[in-house]
Amino acid sequence: MGLIKIFSGEEILAVSLKERMEEADINVVVRDNNQANVLPSITTAKAVEVFIQEFDYGKAHPVLEAFRMSLG
């Protein structure tokens, strides 16, 4: 089993989703591929990605749906 991406977007939303998943006892991996700290002249921020283990998807699905509904 591997990781599956459940979110890609703004950092503040990724952190919110991560917290919700952790409250449901689901391990989360967050990847921020923003190179702005390495190359300060680059101003384009890349999306933050949130991943979970495939076997956790059944448990994560209701949390993910509630998160999506809260976004409006």
mmCIF file as gemmi writes it, N, C-alpha and C atoms, coordinates in Angstrom:
data_model
loop_
_atom_site.group_PDB
_atom_site.id
_atom_site.type_symbol
_atom_site.label_atom_id
_atom_site.label_alt_id
_atom_site.label_comp_id
_atom_site.label_asym_id
_atom_site.label_entity_id
_atom_site.label_seq_id
_atom_site.pdbx_PDB_ins_code
_atom_site.Cartn_x
_atom_site.Cartn_y
_atom_site.Cartn_z
_atom_site.occupancy
_atom_site.B_iso_or_equiv
_atom_site.pdbx_formal_charge
_atom_site.auth_seq_id
_atom_site.auth_asym_id
_atom_site.pdbx_PDB_model_num
ATOM 1 N N . MET Axp A 1 ? 0.839 -1.184 0 1 0 ? 1 A 1
ATOM 2 C CA . MET Axp A 1 ? 0 0 0 1 0 ? 1 A 1
ATOM 3 C C . MET Axp A 1 ? 0.88 1.241 0 1 0 ? 1 A 1
ATOM 4 N N . GLY Axp A 2 ? 0.346 2.305 -0.587 1 0 ? 2 A 1
ATOM 5 C CA . GLY Axp A 2 ? 1.111 3.534 -0.684 1 0 ? 2 A 1
ATOM 6 C C . GLY Axp A 2 ? 0.311 4.736 -0.239 1 0 ? 2 A 1
ATOM 7 N N . LEU Axp A 3 ? 0.873 5.871 -0.526 1 0 ? 3 A 1
ATOM 8 C CA . LEU Axp A 3 ? 0.223 7.129 -0.184 1 0 ? 3 A 1
ATOM 9 C C . LEU Axp A 3 ? -0.712 7.554 -1.309 1 0 ? 3 A 1
ATOM 10 N N . ILE Axp A 4 ? -1.827 8.181 -0.926 1 0 ? 4 A 1
ATOM 11 C CA . ILE Axp A 4 ? -2.727 8.775 -1.906 1 0 ? 4 A 1
ATOM 12 C C . ILE Axp A 4 ? -2.927 10.242 -1.546 1 0 ? 4 A 1
ATOM 13 N N . LYS Axp A 5 ? -2.975 11.075 -2.566 1 0 ? 5 A 1
ATOM 14 C CA . LYS Axp A 5 ? -3.153 12.514 -2.347 1 0 ? 5 A 1
ATOM 15 C C . LYS Axp A 5 ? -4.631 12.791 -2.151 1 0 ? 5 A 1
ATOM 16 N N . ILE Axp A 6 ? -4.954 13.486 -1.055 1 0 ? 6 A 1
ATOM 17 C CA . ILE Axp A 6 ? -6.345 13.825 -0.771 1 0 ? 6 A 1
ATOM 18 C C . ILE Axp A 6 ? -6.616 15.323 -0.889 1 0 ? 6 A 1
ATOM 19 N N . PHE Axp A 7 ? -5.539 16.113 -1.01 1 0 ? 7 A 1
ATOM 20 C CA . PHE Axp A 7 ? -5.724 17.564 -1.098 1 0 ? 7 A 1
ATOM 21 C C . PHE Axp A 7 ? -4.501 18.198 -1.739 1 0 ? 7 A 1
ATOM 22 N N . SER Axp A 8 ? -4.736 19.252 -2.486 1 0 ? 8 A 1
ATOM 23 C CA . SER Axp A 8 ? -3.679 20.082 -3.04 1 0 ? 8 A 1
ATOM 24 C C . SER Axp A 8 ? -4.215 21.508 -3.079 1 0 ? 8 A 1
ATOM 25 N N . GLY Axp A 9 ? -3.552 22.414 -2.388 1 0 ? 9 A 1
ATOM 26 C CA . GLY Axp A 9 ? -4.044 23.783 -2.356 1 0 ? 9 A 1
ATOM 27 C C . GLY Axp A 9 ? -3.261 24.658 -1.404 1 0 ? 9 A 1
ATOM 28 N N . GLU Axp A 10 ? -3.936 25.66 -0.883 1 0 ? 10 A 1
ATOM 29 C CA . GLU Axp A 10 ? -3.301 26.639 -0.005 1 0 ? 10 A 1
ATOM 30 C C . GLU Axp A 10 ? -2.874 26.009 1.318 1 0 ? 10 A 1
ATOM 31 N N . GLU Axp A 11 ? -1.77 26.52 1.859 1 0 ? 11 A 1
ATOM 32 C CA . GLU Axp A 11 ? -1.193 25.964 3.08 1 0 ? 11 A 1
ATOM 33 C C . GLU Axp A 11 ? -2.166 26.017 4.256 1 0 ? 11 A 1
ATOM 34 N N . ILE Axp A 12 ? -2.892 27.113 4.412 1 0 ? 12 A 1
ATOM 35 C CA . ILE Axp A 12 ? -3.795 27.232 5.557 1 0 ? 12 A 1
ATOM 36 C C . ILE Axp A 12 ? -4.893 26.168 5.52 1 0 ? 12 A 1
ATOM 37 N N . LEU Axp A 13 ? -5.375 25.843 4.323 1 0 ? 13 A 1
ATOM 38 C CA . LEU Axp A 13 ? -6.386 24.788 4.186 1 0 ? 13 A 1
ATOM 39 C C . LEU Axp A 13 ? -5.773 23.414 4.419 1 0 ? 13 A 1
ATOM 40 N N . ALA Axp A 14 ? -4.546 23.219 3.955 1 0 ? 14 A 1
ATOM 41 C CA . ALA Axp A 14 ? -3.861 21.947 4.167 1 0 ? 14 A 1
ATOM 42 C C . ALA Axp A 14 ? -3.647 21.685 5.654 1 0 ? 14 A 1
ATOM 43 N N . VAL Axp A 15 ? -3.279 22.71 6.392 1 0 ? 15 A 1
ATOM 44 C CA . VAL Axp A 15 ? -3.072 22.569 7.839 1 0 ? 15 A 1
ATOM 45 C C . VAL Axp A 15 ? -4.393 22.234 8.525 1 0 ? 15 A 1
ATOM 46 N N . SER Axp A 16 ? -5.466 22.884 8.114 1 0 ? 16 A 1
ATOM 47 C CA . SER Axp A 16 ? -6.779 22.614 8.685 1 0 ? 16 A 1
ATOM 48 C C . SER Axp A 16 ? -7.196 21.163 8.433 1 0 ? 16 A 1
ATOM 49 N N . LEU Axp A 17 ? -7.004 20.684 7.208 1 0 ? 17 A 1
ATOM 50 C CA . LEU Axp A 17 ? -7.339 19.304 6.89 1 0 ? 17 A 1
ATOM 51 C C . LEU Axp A 17 ? -6.461 18.332 7.666 1 0 ? 17 A 1
ATOM 52 N N . LYS Axp A 18 ? -5.193 18.63 7.777 1 0 ? 18 A 1
ATOM 53 C CA . LYS Axp A 18 ? -4.256 17.787 8.542 1 0 ? 18 A 1
ATOM 54 C C . LYS Axp A 18 ? -4.733 17.643 9.984 1 0 ? 18 A 1
ATOM 55 N N . GLU Axp A 19 ? -5.135 18.752 10.596 1 0 ? 19 A 1
ATOM 56 C CA . GLU Axp A 19 ? -5.603 18.714 11.982 1 0 ? 19 A 1
ATOM 57 C C . GLU Axp A 19 ? -6.855 17.859 12.116 1 0 ? 19 A 1
ATOM 58 N N . ARG Axp A 20 ? -7.774 17.981 11.172 1 0 ? 20 A 1
ATOM 59 C CA . ARG Axp A 20 ? -8.999 17.172 11.208 1 0 ? 20 A 1
ATOM 60 C C . ARG Axp A 20 ? -8.683 15.685 11.073 1 0 ? 20 A 1
ATOM 61 N N . MET Axp A 21 ? -7.758 15.368 10.182 1 0 ? 21 A 1
ATOM 62 C CA . MET Axp A 21 ? -7.385 13.964 9.988 1 0 ? 21 A 1
ATOM 63 C C . MET Axp A 21 ? -6.717 13.401 11.242 1 0 ? 21 A 1
ATOM 64 N N . GLU Axp A 22 ? -5.845 14.183 11.84 1 0 ? 22 A 1
ATOM 65 C CA . GLU Axp A 22 ? -5.158 13.731 13.046 1 0 ? 22 A 1
ATOM 66 C C . GLU Axp A 22 ? -6.131 13.544 14.209 1 0 ? 22 A 1
ATOM 67 N N . GLU Axp A 23 ? -7.173 14.38 14.288 1 0 ? 23 A 1
ATOM 68 C CA . GLU Axp A 23 ? -8.202 14.205 15.313 1 0 ? 23 A 1
ATOM 69 C C . GLU Axp A 23 ? -8.932 12.876 15.132 1 0 ? 23 A 1
ATOM 70 N N . ALA Axp A 24 ? -9.022 12.408 13.881 1 0 ? 24 A 1
ATOM 71 C CA . ALA Axp A 24 ? -9.667 11.124 13.579 1 0 ? 24 A 1
ATOM 72 C C . ALA Axp A 24 ? -8.657 9.98 13.636 1 0 ? 24 A 1
ATOM 73 N N . ASP Axp A 25 ? -7.468 10.249 14.167 1 0 ? 25 A 1
ATOM 74 C CA . ASP Axp A 25 ? -6.409 9.244 14.331 1 0 ? 25 A 1
ATOM 75 C C . ASP Axp A 25 ? -5.934 8.686 12.985 1 0 ? 25 A 1
ATOM 76 N N . ILE Axp A 26 ? -5.754 9.587 12.024 1 0 ? 26 A 1
ATOM 77 C CA . ILE Axp A 26 ? -5.267 9.22 10.693 1 0 ? 26 A 1
ATOM 78 C C . ILE Axp A 26 ? -3.934 9.932 10.482 1 0 ? 26 A 1
ATOM 79 N N . ASN Axp A 27 ? -2.907 9.158 10.165 1 0 ? 27 A 1
ATOM 80 C CA . ASN Axp A 27 ? -1.586 9.733 9.898 1 0 ? 27 A 1
ATOM 81 C C . ASN Axp A 27 ? -1.596 10.461 8.559 1 0 ? 27 A 1
ATOM 82 N N . VAL Axp A 28 ? -0.948 11.62 8.54 1 0 ? 28 A 1
ATOM 83 C CA . VAL Axp A 28 ? -0.954 12.488 7.369 1 0 ? 28 A 1
ATOM 84 C C . VAL Axp A 28 ? 0.481 12.858 7 1 0 ? 28 A 1
ATOM 85 N N . VAL Axp A 29 ? 0.733 12.949 5.699 1 0 ? 29 A 1
ATOM 86 C CA . VAL Axp A 29 ? 2.007 13.456 5.193 1 0 ? 29 A 1
ATOM 87 C C . VAL Axp A 29 ? 1.694 14.727 4.418 1 0 ? 29 A 1
ATOM 88 N N . VAL Axp A 30 ? 2.388 15.812 4.763 1 0 ? 30 A 1
ATOM 89 C CA . VAL Axp A 30 ? 2.194 17.089 4.083 1 0 ? 30 A 1
ATOM 90 C C . VAL Axp A 30 ? 3.466 17.413 3.319 1 0 ? 30 A 1
ATOM 91 N N . ARG Axp A 31 ? 3.306 17.714 2.051 1 0 ? 31 A 1
ATOM 92 C CA . ARG Axp A 31 ? 4.453 18.087 1.216 1 0 ? 31 A 1
ATOM 93 C C . ARG Axp A 31 ? 4.266 19.51 0.727 1 0 ? 31 A 1
ATOM 94 N N . ASP Axp A 32 ? 5.25 20.334 1.038 1 0 ? 32 A 1
ATOM 95 C CA . ASP Axp A 32 ? 5.269 21.713 0.579 1 0 ? 32 A 1
ATOM 96 C C . ASP Axp A 32 ? 6.471 21.852 -0.339 1 0 ? 32 A 1
ATOM 97 N N . ASN Axp A 33 ? 6.231 21.885 -1.613 1 0 ? 33 A 1
ATOM 98 C CA . ASN Axp A 33 ? 7.316 21.937 -2.593 1 0 ? 33 A 1
ATOM 99 C C . ASN Axp A 33 ? 7.694 23.36 -2.978 1 0 ? 33 A 1
ATOM 100 N N . ASN Axp A 34 ? 7.381 24.298 -2.113 1 0 ? 34 A 1
ATOM 101 C CA . ASN Axp A 34 ? 7.684 25.701 -2.389 1 0 ? 34 A 1
ATOM 102 C C . ASN Axp A 34 ? 9.191 25.93 -2.273 1 0 ? 34 A 1
ATOM 103 N N . GLN Axp A 35 ? 9.806 26.409 -3.342 1 0 ? 35 A 1
ATOM 104 C CA . GLN Axp A 35 ? 11.246 26.651 -3.365 1 0 ? 35 A 1
ATOM 105 C C . GLN Axp A 35 ? 11.606 28.098 -3.025 1 0 ? 35 A 1
ATOM 106 N N . ALA Axp A 36 ? 10.646 28.877 -2.56 1 0 ? 36 A 1
ATOM 107 C CA . ALA Axp A 36 ? 10.897 30.295 -2.293 1 0 ? 36 A 1
ATOM 108 C C . ALA Axp A 36 ? 11.969 30.489 -1.224 1 0 ? 36 A 1
ATOM 109 N N . ASN Axp A 37 ? 12.084 29.572 -0.279 1 0 ? 37 A 1
ATOM 110 C CA . ASN Axp A 37 ? 13.104 29.707 0.756 1 0 ? 37 A 1
ATOM 111 C C . ASN Axp A 37 ? 14.5 29.458 0.194 1 0 ? 37 A 1
ATOM 112 N N . VAL Axp A 38 ? 14.597 28.635 -0.828 1 0 ? 38 A 1
ATOM 113 C CA . VAL Axp A 38 ? 15.885 28.317 -1.429 1 0 ? 38 A 1
ATOM 114 C C . VAL Axp A 38 ? 16.271 29.38 -2.451 1 0 ? 38 A 1
ATOM 115 N N . LEU Axp A 39 ? 15.31 29.772 -3.253 1 0 ? 39 A 1
ATOM 116 C CA . LEU Axp A 39 ? 15.538 30.769 -4.286 1 0 ? 39 A 1
ATOM 117 C C . LEU Axp A 39 ? 14.607 31.956 -4.052 1 0 ? 39 A 1
ATOM 118 N N . PRO Axp A 40 ? 15.019 32.925 -3.238 1 0 ? 40 A 1
ATOM 119 C CA . PRO Axp A 40 ? 14.133 34.027 -2.852 1 0 ? 40 A 1
ATOM 120 C C . PRO Axp A 40 ? 13.561 34.835 -4.011 1 0 ? 40 A 1
ATOM 121 N N . SER Axp A 41 ? 14.181 34.789 -5.173 1 0 ? 41 A 1
ATOM 122 C CA . SER Axp A 41 ? 13.667 35.564 -6.301 1 0 ? 41 A 1
ATOM 123 C C . SER Axp A 41 ? 12.411 34.941 -6.909 1 0 ? 41 A 1
ATOM 124 N N . ILE Axp A 42 ? 12.122 33.704 -6.563 1 0 ? 42 A 1
ATOM 125 C CA . ILE Axp A 42 ? 10.928 33.036 -7.078 1 0 ? 42 A 1
ATOM 126 C C . ILE Axp A 42 ? 9.753 33.385 -6.17 1 0 ? 42 A 1
ATOM 127 N N . THR Axp A 43 ? 8.716 33.965 -6.738 1 0 ? 43 A 1
ATOM 128 C CA . THR Axp A 43 ? 7.582 34.396 -5.928 1 0 ? 43 A 1
ATOM 129 C C . THR Axp A 43 ? 6.352 33.52 -6.109 1 0 ? 43 A 1
ATOM 130 N N . THR Axp A 44 ? 6.402 32.554 -7.013 1 0 ? 44 A 1
ATOM 131 C CA . THR Axp A 44 ? 5.24 31.694 -7.231 1 0 ? 44 A 1
ATOM 132 C C . THR Axp A 44 ? 5.221 30.589 -6.177 1 0 ? 44 A 1
ATOM 133 N N . ALA Axp A 45 ? 4.169 30.543 -5.424 1 0 ? 45 A 1
ATOM 134 C CA . ALA Axp A 45 ? 4.019 29.509 -4.402 1 0 ? 45 A 1
ATOM 135 C C . ALA Axp A 45 ? 3.298 28.31 -5.009 1 0 ? 45 A 1
ATOM 136 N N . LYS Axp A 46 ? 3.859 27.144 -4.804 1 0 ? 46 A 1
ATOM 137 C CA . LYS Axp A 46 ? 3.23 25.926 -5.291 1 0 ? 46 A 1
ATOM 138 C C . LYS Axp A 46 ? 2.253 25.427 -4.237 1 0 ? 46 A 1
ATOM 139 N N . ALA Axp A 47 ? 1.339 24.618 -4.67 1 0 ? 47 A 1
ATOM 140 C CA . ALA Axp A 47 ? 0.324 24.084 -3.767 1 0 ? 47 A 1
ATOM 141 C C . ALA Axp A 47 ? 0.951 23.148 -2.74 1 0 ? 47 A 1
ATOM 142 N N . VAL Axp A 48 ? 0.371 23.142 -1.563 1 0 ? 48 A 1
ATOM 143 C CA . VAL Axp A 48 ? 0.739 22.198 -0.521 1 0 ? 48 A 1
ATOM 144 C C . VAL Axp A 48 ? -0.13 20.962 -0.73 1 0 ? 48 A 1
ATOM 145 N N . GLU Axp A 49 ? 0.485 19.793 -0.638 1 0 ? 49 A 1
ATOM 146 C CA . GLU Axp A 49 ? -0.232 18.54 -0.865 1 0 ? 49 A 1
ATOM 147 C C . GLU Axp A 49 ? -0.347 17.751 0.424 1 0 ? 49 A 1
ATOM 148 N N . VAL Axp A 50 ? -1.508 17.116 0.61 1 0 ? 50 A 1
ATOM 149 C CA . VAL Axp A 50 ? -1.765 16.292 1.794 1 0 ? 50 A 1
ATOM 150 C C . VAL Axp A 50 ? -2.002 14.86 1.321 1 0 ? 50 A 1
ATOM 151 N N . PHE Axp A 51 ? -1.3 13.93 1.942 1 0 ? 51 A 1
ATOM 152 C CA . PHE Axp A 51 ? -1.391 12.515 1.593 1 0 ? 51 A 1
ATOM 153 C C . PHE Axp A 51 ? -1.753 11.691 2.819 1 0 ? 51 A 1
ATOM 154 N N . ILE Axp A 52 ? -2.43 10.562 2.578 1 0 ? 52 A 1
ATOM 155 C CA . ILE Axp A 52 ? -2.692 9.574 3.622 1 0 ? 52 A 1
ATOM 156 C C . ILE Axp A 52 ? -2.362 8.197 3.063 1 0 ? 52 A 1
ATOM 157 N N . GLN Axp A 53 ? -2.282 7.214 3.947 1 0 ? 53 A 1
ATOM 158 C CA . GLN Axp A 53 ? -2.09 5.836 3.516 1 0 ? 53 A 1
ATOM 159 C C . GLN Axp A 53 ? -3.375 5.328 2.869 1 0 ? 53 A 1
ATOM 160 N N . GLU Axp A 54 ? -3.234 4.524 1.834 1 0 ? 54 A 1
ATOM 161 C CA . GLU Axp A 54 ? -4.402 3.986 1.129 1 0 ? 54 A 1
ATOM 162 C C . GLU Axp A 54 ? -5.362 3.269 2.077 1 0 ? 54 A 1
ATOM 163 N N . PHE Axp A 55 ? -4.817 2.494 3.006 1 0 ? 55 A 1
ATOM 164 C CA . PHE Axp A 55 ? -5.682 1.718 3.891 1 0 ? 55 A 1
ATOM 165 C C . PHE Axp A 55 ? -6.477 2.587 4.863 1 0 ? 55 A 1
ATOM 166 N N . ASP Axp A 56 ? -6.124 3.857 5.003 1 0 ? 56 A 1
ATOM 167 C CA . ASP Axp A 56 ? -6.862 4.781 5.875 1 0 ? 56 A 1
ATOM 168 C C . ASP Axp A 56 ? -7.99 5.5 5.145 1 0 ? 56 A 1
ATOM 169 N N . TYR Axp A 57 ? -8.124 5.296 3.825 1 0 ? 57 A 1
ATOM 170 C CA . TYR Axp A 57 ? -9.081 6.078 3.056 1 0 ? 57 A 1
ATOM 171 C C . TYR Axp A 57 ? -10.519 5.891 3.54 1 0 ? 57 A 1
ATOM 172 N N . GLY Axp A 58 ? -10.899 4.673 3.88 1 0 ? 58 A 1
ATOM 173 C CA . GLY Axp A 58 ? -12.261 4.429 4.365 1 0 ? 58 A 1
ATOM 174 C C . GLY Axp A 58 ? -12.579 5.244 5.604 1 0 ? 58 A 1
ATOM 175 N N . LYS Axp A 59 ? -11.628 5.323 6.502 1 0 ? 59 A 1
ATOM 176 C CA . LYS Axp A 59 ? -11.805 6.098 7.731 1 0 ? 59 A 1
ATOM 177 C C . LYS Axp A 59 ? -11.727 7.601 7.451 1 0 ? 59 A 1
ATOM 178 N N . ALA Axp A 60 ? -10.929 7.981 6.456 1 0 ? 60 A 1
ATOM 179 C CA . ALA Axp A 60 ? -10.711 9.399 6.152 1 0 ? 60 A 1
ATOM 180 C C . ALA Axp A 60 ? -11.828 10.004 5.305 1 0 ? 60 A 1
ATOM 181 N N . HIS Axp A 61 ? -12.542 9.185 4.557 1 0 ? 61 A 1
ATOM 182 C CA . HIS Axp A 61 ? -13.539 9.706 3.619 1 0 ? 61 A 1
ATOM 183 C C . HIS Axp A 61 ? -14.579 10.623 4.279 1 0 ? 61 A 1
ATOM 184 N N . PRO Axp A 62 ? -15.2 10.236 5.407 1 0 ? 62 A 1
ATOM 185 C CA . PRO Axp A 62 ? -16.179 11.149 6.03 1 0 ? 62 A 1
ATOM 186 C C . PRO Axp A 62 ? -15.547 12.469 6.492 1 0 ? 62 A 1
ATOM 187 N N . VAL Axp A 63 ? -14.32 12.408 6.972 1 0 ? 63 A 1
ATOM 188 C CA . VAL Axp A 63 ? -13.627 13.621 7.417 1 0 ? 63 A 1
ATOM 189 C C . VAL Axp A 63 ? -13.345 14.517 6.212 1 0 ? 63 A 1
ATOM 190 N N . LEU Axp A 64 ? -12.92 13.91 5.122 1 0 ? 64 A 1
ATOM 191 C CA . LEU Axp A 64 ? -12.632 14.647 3.903 1 0 ? 64 A 1
ATOM 192 C C . LEU Axp A 64 ? -13.888 15.293 3.327 1 0 ? 64 A 1
ATOM 193 N N . GLU Axp A 65 ? -14.994 14.572 3.331 1 0 ? 65 A 1
ATOM 194 C CA . GLU Axp A 65 ? -16.258 15.125 2.826 1 0 ? 65 A 1
ATOM 195 C C . GLU Axp A 65 ? -16.726 16.294 3.688 1 0 ? 65 A 1
ATOM 196 N N . ALA Axp A 66 ? -16.618 16.173 5.005 1 0 ? 66 A 1
ATOM 197 C CA . ALA Axp A 66 ? -17.004 17.266 5.903 1 0 ? 66 A 1
ATOM 198 C C . ALA Axp A 66 ? -16.123 18.488 5.657 1 0 ? 66 A 1
ATOM 199 N N . PHE Axp A 67 ? -14.843 18.256 5.407 1 0 ? 67 A 1
ATOM 200 C CA . PHE Axp A 67 ? -13.91 19.353 5.12 1 0 ? 67 A 1
ATOM 201 C C . PHE Axp A 67 ? -14.319 20.046 3.815 1 0 ? 67 A 1
ATOM 202 N N . ARG Axp A 68 ? -14.608 19.282 2.796 1 0 ? 68 A 1
ATOM 203 C CA . ARG Axp A 68 ? -15.018 19.863 1.515 1 0 ? 68 A 1
ATOM 204 C C . ARG Axp A 68 ? -16.308 20.655 1.635 1 0 ? 68 A 1
ATOM 205 N N . MET Axp A 69 ? -17.247 20.141 2.416 1 0 ? 69 A 1
ATOM 206 C CA . MET Axp A 69 ? -18.515 20.844 2.614 1 0 ? 69 A 1
ATOM 207 C C . MET Axp A 69 ? -18.304 22.165 3.356 1 0 ? 69 A 1
ATOM 208 N N . SER Axp A 70 ? -17.327 22.194 4.262 1 0 ? 70 A 1
ATOM 209 C CA . SER Axp A 70 ? -17.073 23.411 5.028 1 0 ? 70 A 1
ATOM 210 C C . SER Axp A 70 ? -16.469 24.518 4.171 1 0 ? 70 A 1
ATOM 211 N N . LEU Axp A 71 ? -15.909 24.14 3.011 1 0 ? 71 A 1
ATOM 212 C CA . LEU Axp A 71 ? -15.309 25.135 2.133 1 0 ? 71 A 1
ATOM 213 C C . LEU Axp A 71 ? -16.355 25.911 1.348 1 0 ? 71 A 1
ATOM 214 N N . GLY Axp A 72 ? -17.564 25.353 1.296 1 0 ? 72 A 1
ATOM 215 C CA . GLY Axp A 72 ? -18.666 26.061 0.668 1 0 ? 72 A 1
ATOM 216 C C . GLY Axp A 72 ? -18.733 25.889 -0.765 1 0 ? 72 A 1
